[in-house]
Amino acid sequence: MAGRTASSIEKRTISLPAEQASYIDALVASGGYASASEVVRAGLRALQERDAAVERWLRDAVVPVYDAMQADPGRGRSAAQVADRLRAHHEQRLKKDRA
């Protein structure tokens, strides 16, 4: 990473299955990455980005729906109601496709 000094890097020893180790080696051999450490850092950055995206989704989409359901449980639908609606929607789509 730009701006990092050698003293801010910590060394770790990890164990990987042969398939994952080979994958890292292939990425380095292809020239896409300069070293195995670079591959691992890229993978960790991707995990951090995914975790941040999940946290945003939970905060921005799931929590408001949960709060709304807690405030007004009557707005919910049973599994049977959902299944019936999906079935009807599917039947409508099939009719359109046949027409």
BANULUM-864694 format. One record per residue: residue number from 1; residue in one letter; chain; x, y, z of N, C-alpha, C, O, CB in turn. Coordinates in nm, 4 decimals, always signed. Glycine has a CB too. Layout:
N
SITE	NUM	a	A	X	Y	Z	X	Y	Z	X	Y	Z	X	Y	Z	X	Y	Z
...
This chain:
99
SITE	1	m	A	+0.0845	-0.1179	+0.0000	+0.0000	+0.0000	+0.0000	+0.0884	+0.1234	+0.0000	+0.1931	+0.1265	+0.0648	-0.0958	+0.0002	+0.1215
SITE	2	a	A	+0.0461	+0.2227	-0.0718	+0.1233	+0.3451	-0.0799	+0.1297	+0.4108	+0.0565	+0.0316	+0.4122	+0.1309	+0.0633	+0.4407	-0.1834
SITE	3	g	A	+0.2461	+0.4652	+0.0885	+0.2616	+0.5356	+0.2141	+0.2932	+0.4473	+0.3334	+0.3157	+0.4996	+0.4425	+0.1397	+0.6111	+0.2420
SITE	4	r	A	+0.2959	+0.3193	+0.3179	+0.3266	+0.2288	+0.4287	+0.4767	+0.2144	+0.4413	+0.5490	+0.2073	+0.3419	+0.2603	+0.0905	+0.4083
SITE	5	t	A	+0.5212	+0.2104	+0.5630	+0.6628	+0.1851	+0.5850	+0.6810	+0.0385	+0.6197	+0.5864	-0.0296	+0.6593	+0.7199	+0.2764	+0.6970
SITE	6	a	A	+0.8043	-0.0095	+0.6042	+0.8317	-0.1504	+0.6321	+0.7965	-0.1857	+0.7757	+0.7591	-0.2995	+0.8039	+0.9786	-0.1827	+0.6048
SITE	7	s	A	+0.8079	-0.0892	+0.8672	+0.7794	-0.1193	+1.0081	+0.6305	-0.1368	+1.0349	+0.5938	-0.1927	+1.1383	+0.8340	-0.0093	+1.0968
SITE	8	s	A	+0.5427	-0.0905	+0.9443	+0.3995	-0.1046	+0.9689	+0.3441	-0.2342	+0.9110	+0.2239	-0.2595	+0.9200	+0.3248	+0.0138	+0.9106
SITE	9	i	A	+0.4292	-0.3155	+0.8524	+0.3854	-0.4433	+0.7959	+0.4166	-0.5540	+0.8956	+0.5287	-0.5660	+0.9449	+0.4545	-0.4711	+0.6584
SITE	10	e	A	+0.3155	-0.6339	+0.9240	+0.3348	-0.7468	+1.0153	+0.3394	-0.8744	+0.9349	+0.2588	-0.8945	+0.8440	+0.2224	-0.7533	+1.1219
SITE	11	k	A	+0.4321	-0.9596	+0.9676	+0.4438	-1.0879	+0.8988	+0.3546	-1.1900	+0.9665	+0.3401	-1.1911	+1.0887	+0.5903	-1.1367	+0.8967
SITE	12	r	A	+0.2952	-1.2760	+0.8850	+0.2094	-1.3840	+0.9329	+0.2481	-1.5109	+0.8599	+0.2923	-1.5067	+0.7451	+0.0583	-1.3510	+0.9116
SITE	13	t	A	+0.2317	-1.6207	+0.9251	+0.2478	-1.7501	+0.8608	+0.1097	-1.8127	+0.8555	+0.0413	-1.8239	+0.9573	+0.3510	-1.8419	+0.9373
SITE	14	i	A	+0.0690	-1.8536	+0.7353	-0.0641	-1.9119	+0.7192	-0.0515	-2.0464	+0.6488	+0.0472	-2.0737	+0.5804	-0.1580	-1.8165	+0.6396
SITE	15	s	A	-0.1519	-2.1284	+0.6669	-0.1582	-2.2576	+0.5982	-0.2786	-2.2550	+0.5056	-0.3874	-2.2115	+0.5431	-0.1674	-2.3771	+0.7001
SITE	16	l	A	-0.2563	-2.3031	+0.3830	-0.3635	-2.3062	+0.2835	-0.3733	-2.4442	+0.2212	-0.2739	-2.5163	+0.2131	-0.3401	-2.2002	+0.1748
SITE	17	p	A	-0.4924	-2.4809	+0.1772	-0.5043	-2.6047	+0.0992	-0.4242	-2.5869	-0.0309	-0.4054	-2.4748	-0.0780	-0.6563	-2.6392	+0.0686
SITE	18	a	A	-0.3781	-2.6971	-0.0872	-0.2957	-2.6936	-0.2081	-0.3635	-2.6176	-0.3207	-0.2971	-2.5434	-0.3932	-0.2634	-2.8347	-0.2538
SITE	19	e	A	-0.4942	-2.6341	-0.3371	-0.5672	-2.5661	-0.4448	-0.5580	-2.4140	-0.4313	-0.5379	-2.3443	-0.5307	-0.7144	-2.6096	-0.4448
SITE	20	q	A	-0.5725	-2.3626	-0.3097	-0.5636	-2.2183	-0.2886	-0.4208	-2.1679	-0.3076	-0.3991	-2.0614	-0.3655	-0.6136	-2.1822	-0.1489
SITE	21	a	A	-0.3241	-2.2445	-0.2588	-0.1842	-2.2064	-0.2768	-0.1490	-2.2026	-0.4250	-0.0788	-2.1119	-0.4696	-0.0913	-2.3038	-0.2021
SITE	22	s	A	-0.1967	-2.2994	-0.5013	-0.1717	-2.3029	-0.6457	-0.2374	-2.1844	-0.7153	-0.1816	-2.1281	-0.8095	-0.2232	-2.4342	-0.7061
SITE	23	y	A	-0.3542	-2.1476	-0.6692	-0.4251	-2.0337	-0.7272	-0.3441	-1.9057	-0.7057	-0.3277	-1.8261	-0.7981	-0.5666	-2.0197	-0.6651
SITE	24	i	A	-0.2945	-1.8865	-0.5857	-0.2102	-1.7699	-0.5571	-0.0878	-1.7714	-0.6470	-0.0533	-1.6697	-0.7071	-0.1677	-1.7675	-0.4083
SITE	25	d	A	-0.0226	-1.8853	-0.6564	+0.0971	-1.8971	-0.7403	+0.0654	-1.8628	-0.8857	+0.1445	-1.7964	-0.9526	+0.1555	-2.0393	-0.7310
SITE	26	a	A	-0.0501	-1.9079	-0.9348	-0.0879	-1.8810	-1.0732	-0.1138	-1.7319	-1.0950	-0.0779	-1.6770	-1.1992	-0.2122	-1.9624	-1.1112
SITE	27	l	A	-0.1757	-1.6669	-0.9974	-0.2002	-1.5233	-1.0096	-0.0697	-1.4456	-1.0159	-0.0569	-1.3509	-1.0934	-0.2850	-1.4734	-0.8929
SITE	28	v	A	+0.0266	-1.4854	-0.9348	+0.1577	-1.4200	-0.9357	+0.2294	-1.4506	-1.0668	+0.2864	-1.3605	-1.1285	+0.2436	-1.4660	-0.8147
SITE	29	a	A	+0.2273	-1.5762	-1.1099	+0.2955	-1.6162	-1.2335	+0.2383	-1.5448	-1.3558	+0.3114	-1.5183	-1.4512	+0.2852	-1.7672	-1.2526
SITE	30	s	A	+0.1087	-1.5134	-1.3541	+0.0456	-1.4458	-1.4680	+0.0847	-1.2990	-1.4762	+0.0592	-1.2325	-1.5767	-0.1055	-1.4579	-1.4590
SITE	31	g	A	+0.1460	-1.2493	-1.3707	+0.1868	-1.1093	-1.3690	+0.0812	-1.0161	-1.3133	+0.1019	-0.8949	-1.3067	+0.2226	-1.0658	-1.5066
SITE	32	g	A	-0.0315	-1.0716	-1.2734	-0.1382	-0.9881	-1.2175	-0.1037	-0.9315	-1.0805	-0.1549	-0.8269	-1.0405	-0.2657	-1.0676	-1.2079
SITE	33	y	A	-0.0181	-1.0005	-1.0106	+0.0252	-0.9586	-0.8772	+0.1754	-0.9796	-0.8671	+0.2310	-1.0699	-0.9295	-0.0503	-1.0376	-0.7650
SITE	34	a	A	+0.2400	-0.8956	-0.7882	+0.3858	-0.9043	-0.7751	+0.4292	-1.0125	-0.6774	+0.5409	-1.0636	-0.6859	+0.4418	-0.7709	-0.7307
SITE	35	s	A	+0.3399	-1.0477	-0.5838	+0.3781	-1.1453	-0.4814	+0.2534	-1.2100	-0.4223	+0.1412	-1.1631	-0.4415	+0.4623	-1.0781	-0.3698
SITE	36	a	A	+0.2765	-1.3191	-0.3498	+0.1664	-1.3854	-0.2795	+0.1055	-1.2907	-0.1765	-0.0159	-1.2906	-0.1564	+0.2153	-1.5153	-0.2110
SITE	37	s	A	+0.1880	-1.2116	-0.1124	+0.1370	-1.1159	-0.0136	+0.0414	-1.0163	-0.0771	-0.0590	-0.9785	-0.0168	+0.2524	-1.0416	+0.0531
SITE	38	e	A	+0.0729	-0.9740	-0.1986	-0.0143	-0.8803	-0.2690	-0.1497	-0.9453	-0.2996	-0.2535	-0.8800	-0.2899	+0.0528	-0.8319	-0.3995
SITE	39	v	A	-0.1485	-1.0726	-0.3359	-0.2728	-1.1456	-0.3622	-0.3569	-1.1518	-0.2344	-0.4771	-1.1253	-0.2371	-0.2427	-1.2891	-0.4149
SITE	40	v	A	-0.2938	-1.1862	-0.1249	-0.3660	-1.1973	+0.0022	-0.4210	-1.0616	+0.0439	-0.5344	-1.0531	+0.0910	-0.2741	-1.2538	+0.1125
SITE	41	r	A	-0.3428	-0.9557	+0.0274	-0.3917	-0.8217	+0.0622	-0.5128	-0.7843	-0.0230	-0.6093	-0.7271	+0.0277	-0.2798	-0.7170	+0.0441
SITE	42	a	A	-0.5078	-0.8166	-0.1527	-0.6218	-0.7869	-0.2407	-0.7453	-0.8658	-0.1958	-0.8566	-0.8132	-0.1947	-0.5872	-0.8207	-0.3888
SITE	43	g	A	-0.7243	-0.9906	-0.1594	-0.8359	-1.0715	-0.1107	-0.8959	-1.0162	+0.0170	-1.0179	-1.0149	+0.0333	-0.7909	-1.2133	-0.0879
SITE	44	l	A	-0.8116	-0.9708	+0.1069	-0.8611	-0.9131	+0.2321	-0.9356	-0.7819	+0.2068	-1.0374	-0.7546	+0.2704	-0.7447	-0.8894	+0.3297
SITE	45	r	A	-0.8843	-0.7006	+0.1131	-0.9558	-0.5768	+0.0790	-1.0943	-0.6096	+0.0236	-1.1922	-0.5427	+0.0567	-0.8752	-0.4933	-0.0240
SITE	46	a	A	-1.1022	-0.7126	-0.0606	-1.2318	-0.7528	-0.1165	-1.3270	-0.7983	-0.0062	-1.4456	-0.7653	-0.0087	-1.2134	-0.8653	-0.2200
SITE	47	l	A	-1.2754	-0.8737	+0.0901	-1.3592	-0.9164	+0.2031	-1.4066	-0.7968	+0.2846	-1.5220	-0.7918	+0.3272	-1.2822	-1.0140	+0.2933
SITE	48	q	A	-1.3174	-0.7007	+0.3062	-1.3558	-0.5808	+0.3817	-1.4644	-0.5032	+0.3088	-1.5595	-0.4550	+0.3704	-1.2337	-0.4904	+0.4055
SITE	49	e	A	-1.4496	-0.4912	+0.1751	-1.5512	-0.4210	+0.0963	-1.6848	-0.4949	+0.1020	-1.7897	-0.4320	+0.1156	-1.5050	-0.4059	-0.0498
SITE	50	r	A	-1.6815	-0.6276	+0.0916	-1.8048	-0.7058	+0.0985	-1.8704	-0.6910	+0.2349	-1.9917	-0.6718	+0.2439	-1.7765	-0.8536	+0.0692
SITE	51	d	A	-1.7904	-0.6998	+0.3420	-1.8461	-0.6851	+0.4764	-1.9080	-0.5471	+0.4958	-2.0136	-0.5342	+0.5577	-1.7380	-0.7093	+0.5818
SITE	52	a	A	-1.8418	-0.4434	+0.4425	-1.8956	-0.3076	+0.4531	-2.0269	-0.2965	+0.3756	-2.1204	-0.2307	+0.4213	-1.7931	-0.2041	+0.4006
SITE	53	a	A	-2.0343	-0.3603	+0.2588	-2.1575	-0.3576	+0.1792	-2.2709	-0.4278	+0.2531	-2.3841	-0.3794	+0.2532	-2.1347	-0.4238	+0.0417
SITE	54	v	A	-2.2417	-0.5402	+0.3152	-2.3441	-0.6117	+0.3925	-2.3911	-0.5259	+0.5091	-2.5109	-0.5189	+0.5367	-2.2896	-0.7471	+0.4441
SITE	55	e	A	-2.2981	-0.4610	+0.5773	-2.3349	-0.3737	+0.6900	-2.4242	-0.2587	+0.6429	-2.5227	-0.2250	+0.7088	-2.2079	-0.3174	+0.7587
SITE	56	r	A	-2.3891	-0.1982	+0.5275	-2.4731	-0.0898	+0.4731	-2.6125	-0.1419	+0.4396	-2.7124	-0.0767	+0.4700	-2.4078	-0.0279	+0.3469
SITE	57	w	A	-2.6192	-0.2603	+0.3762	-2.7484	-0.3179	+0.3410	-2.8323	-0.3442	+0.4659	-2.9513	-0.3130	+0.4699	-2.7291	-0.4477	+0.2618
SITE	58	l	A	-2.7690	-0.4016	+0.5669	-2.8428	-0.4273	+0.6908	-2.8945	-0.2972	+0.7511	-3.0109	-0.2881	+0.7904	-2.7537	-0.5009	+0.7923
SITE	59	r	A	-2.8086	-0.1978	+0.7582	-2.8448	-0.0697	+0.8199	-2.9505	+0.0038	+0.7379	-3.0470	+0.0565	+0.7933	-2.7207	+0.0186	+0.8359
SITE	60	d	A	-2.9319	+0.0074	+0.6045	-3.0166	+0.0912	+0.5202	-3.1430	+0.0225	+0.4700	-3.2418	+0.0903	+0.4418	-2.9381	+0.1386	+0.4039
SITE	61	a	A	-3.1427	-0.1096	+0.4580	-3.2582	-0.1794	+0.4014	-3.3272	-0.2705	+0.5019	-3.4499	-0.2699	+0.5113	-3.2156	-0.2603	+0.2816
SITE	62	v	A	-3.2518	-0.3474	+0.5757	-3.3125	-0.4467	+0.6636	-3.3671	-0.3838	+0.7918	-3.4806	-0.4114	+0.8306	-3.2110	-0.5545	+0.6981
SITE	63	v	A	-3.2887	-0.3010	+0.8564	-3.3322	-0.2427	+0.9838	-3.4609	-0.1616	+0.9682	-3.5510	-0.1760	+1.0509	-3.2219	-0.1540	+1.0414
SITE	64	p	A	-3.4733	-0.0769	+0.8654	-3.5999	-0.0030	+0.8527	-3.7214	-0.0939	+0.8337	-3.8286	-0.0656	+0.8873	-3.5912	+0.0932	+0.7364
SITE	65	v	A	-3.7060	-0.2017	+0.7588	-3.8173	-0.2949	+0.7391	-3.8491	-0.3660	+0.8704	-3.9656	-0.3827	+0.9063	-3.7840	-0.3981	+0.6280
SITE	66	y	A	-3.7448	-0.4077	+0.9413	-3.7655	-0.4724	+1.0716	-3.8395	-0.3773	+1.1662	-3.9359	-0.4165	+1.2320	-3.6294	-0.5159	+1.1338
SITE	67	d	A	-3.7936	-0.2529	+1.1723	-3.8581	-0.1555	+1.2602	-4.0033	-0.1333	+1.2206	-4.0902	-0.1226	+1.3072	-3.7824	-0.0230	+1.2575
SITE	68	a	A	-4.0307	-0.1262	+1.0896	-4.1682	-0.1074	+1.0432	-4.2550	-0.2268	+1.0809	-4.3704	-0.2105	+1.1204	-4.1712	-0.0859	+0.8912
SITE	69	m	A	-4.1988	-0.3467	+1.0685	-4.2751	-0.4668	+1.1057	-4.3009	-0.4713	+1.2561	-4.4075	-0.5152	+1.2992	-4.2002	-0.5938	+1.0617
SITE	70	q	A	-4.2060	-0.4269	+1.3350	-4.2248	-0.4230	+1.4800	-4.3353	-0.3223	+1.5153	-4.4160	-0.3462	+1.6052	-4.0915	-0.3857	+1.5518
SITE	71	a	A	-4.3376	-0.2100	+1.4435	-4.4365	-0.1059	+1.4718	-4.5762	-0.1461	+1.4244	-4.6762	-0.1081	+1.4854	-4.3949	+0.0255	+1.4056
SITE	72	d	A	-4.5830	-0.2238	+1.3143	-4.7119	-0.2629	+1.2587	-4.7043	-0.4059	+1.2065	-4.6901	-0.4270	+1.0860	-4.7548	-0.1660	+1.1461
SITE	73	p	A	-4.7136	-0.5055	+1.2969	-4.7008	-0.6460	+1.2553	-4.8064	-0.6891	+1.1542	-4.7845	-0.7863	+1.0819	-4.7088	-0.7358	+1.3760
SITE	74	g	A	-4.9191	-0.6208	+1.1465	-5.0256	-0.6567	+1.0545	-4.9878	-0.6397	+0.9083	-5.0555	-0.6924	+0.8200	-5.1463	-0.5753	+1.0839
SITE	75	r	A	-4.8807	-0.5669	+0.8820	-4.8400	-0.5461	+0.7428	-4.7688	-0.6683	+0.6845	-4.7442	-0.6749	+0.5641	-4.7493	-0.4243	+0.7329
SITE	76	g	A	-4.7361	-0.7645	+0.7705	-4.6670	-0.8846	+0.7252	-4.7596	-0.9796	+0.6516	-4.8817	-0.9676	+0.6607	-4.6040	-0.9555	+0.8422
SITE	77	r	A	-4.7018	-1.0738	+0.5789	-4.7780	-1.1742	+0.5060	-4.7307	-1.3122	+0.5490	-4.6131	-1.3317	+0.5798	-4.7632	-1.1556	+0.3524
SITE	78	s	A	-4.8219	-1.4064	+0.5508	-4.7853	-1.5434	+0.5867	-4.7124	-1.6077	+0.4694	-4.7182	-1.5584	+0.3568	-4.9109	-1.6267	+0.6260
SITE	79	a	A	-4.6449	-1.7164	+0.4967	-4.5762	-1.7906	+0.3905	-4.6761	-1.8389	+0.2859	-4.6464	-1.8384	+0.1664	-4.4986	-1.9103	+0.4492
SITE	80	a	A	-4.7923	-1.8798	+0.3299	-4.8951	-1.9272	+0.2371	-4.9422	-1.8140	+0.1455	-4.9636	-1.8355	+0.0262	-5.0146	-1.9859	+0.3147
SITE	81	q	A	-4.9581	-1.6940	+0.2010	-4.9992	-1.5807	+0.1192	-4.8924	-1.5478	+0.0142	-4.9243	-1.5209	-0.1016	-5.0267	-1.4582	+0.2079
SITE	82	v	A	-4.7699	-1.5500	+0.0546	-4.6595	-1.5222	-0.0379	-4.6551	-1.6293	-0.1472	-4.6409	-1.5973	-0.2653	-4.5237	-1.5163	+0.0382
SITE	83	a	A	-4.6670	-1.7549	-0.1081	-4.6648	-1.8642	-0.2057	-4.7797	-1.8507	-0.3042	-4.7608	-1.8710	-0.4241	-4.6717	-2.0001	-0.1350
SITE	84	d	A	-4.8987	-1.8168	-0.2554	-5.0144	-1.7996	-0.3444	-4.9901	-1.6863	-0.4438	-5.0216	-1.6987	-0.5622	-5.1422	-1.7714	-0.2623
SITE	85	r	A	-4.9345	-1.5773	-0.3955	-4.9088	-1.4629	-0.4838	-4.8024	-1.4977	-0.5879	-4.8157	-1.4606	-0.7045	-4.8644	-1.3400	-0.4015
SITE	86	l	A	-4.6990	-1.5674	-0.5476	-4.5954	-1.6092	-0.6420	-4.6516	-1.7046	-0.7470	-4.6207	-1.6934	-0.8657	-4.4791	-1.6757	-0.5675
SITE	87	r	A	-4.7339	-1.7977	-0.7021	-4.7958	-1.8936	-0.7943	-4.8815	-1.8203	-0.8972	-4.8744	-1.8500	-1.0165	-4.8815	-1.9967	-0.7167
SITE	88	a	A	-4.9617	-1.7255	-0.8518	-5.0479	-1.6490	-0.9421	-4.9638	-1.5676	-1.0403	-4.9962	-1.5591	-1.1588	-5.1414	-1.5560	-0.8618
SITE	89	h	A	-4.8576	-1.5090	-0.9911	-4.7680	-1.4315	-1.0782	-4.7054	-1.5220	-1.1841	-4.6975	-1.4856	-1.3014	-4.6571	-1.3622	-0.9948
SITE	90	h	A	-4.6619	-1.6383	-1.1422	-4.6008	-1.7333	-1.2341	-4.7009	-1.7778	-1.3407	-4.6669	-1.7862	-1.4587	-4.5472	-1.8547	-1.1576
SITE	91	e	A	-4.8229	-1.8060	-1.2993	-4.9270	-1.8465	-1.3942	-4.9538	-1.7356	-1.4954	-4.9725	-1.7635	-1.6138	-5.0569	-1.8830	-1.3199
SITE	92	q	A	-4.9559	-1.6108	-1.4508	-4.9754	-1.4966	-1.5410	-4.8635	-1.4901	-1.6437	-4.8886	-1.4668	-1.7619	-4.9820	-1.3648	-1.4615
SITE	93	r	A	-4.7400	-1.5107	-1.5988	-4.6246	-1.5073	-1.6896	-4.6335	-1.6194	-1.7927	-4.6031	-1.5985	-1.9102	-4.4928	-1.5188	-1.6101
SITE	94	l	A	-4.6751	-1.7381	-1.7493	-4.6887	-1.8505	-1.8418	-4.7945	-1.8212	-1.9472	-4.7755	-1.8529	-2.0646	-4.7241	-1.9789	-1.7658
SITE	95	k	A	-4.9058	-1.7608	-1.9064	-5.0123	-1.7256	-2.0006	-4.9621	-1.6260	-2.1040	-4.9935	-1.6381	-2.2224	-5.1334	-1.6678	-1.9261
SITE	96	k	A	-4.8848	-1.5282	-2.0601	-4.8293	-1.4284	-2.1529	-4.7345	-1.4927	-2.2520	-4.7360	-1.4600	-2.3706	-4.7566	-1.3176	-2.0761
SITE	97	d	A	-4.6519	-1.5845	-2.2034	-4.5541	-1.6522	-2.2900	-4.6236	-1.7373	-2.3952	-4.5736	-1.7505	-2.5068	-4.4595	-1.7398	-2.2065
SITE	98	r	A	-4.7378	-1.7949	-2.3612	-4.8113	-1.8808	-2.4541	-4.8880	-1.8003	-2.5598	-4.9178	-1.8491	-2.6688	-4.9082	-1.9695	-2.3769
SITE	99	a	A	-4.9186	-1.6763	-2.5238	-4.9987	-1.5926	-2.6142	-4.9188	-1.5383	-2.7311	-4.9732	-1.4664	-2.8149	-5.0590	-1.4777	-2.5380
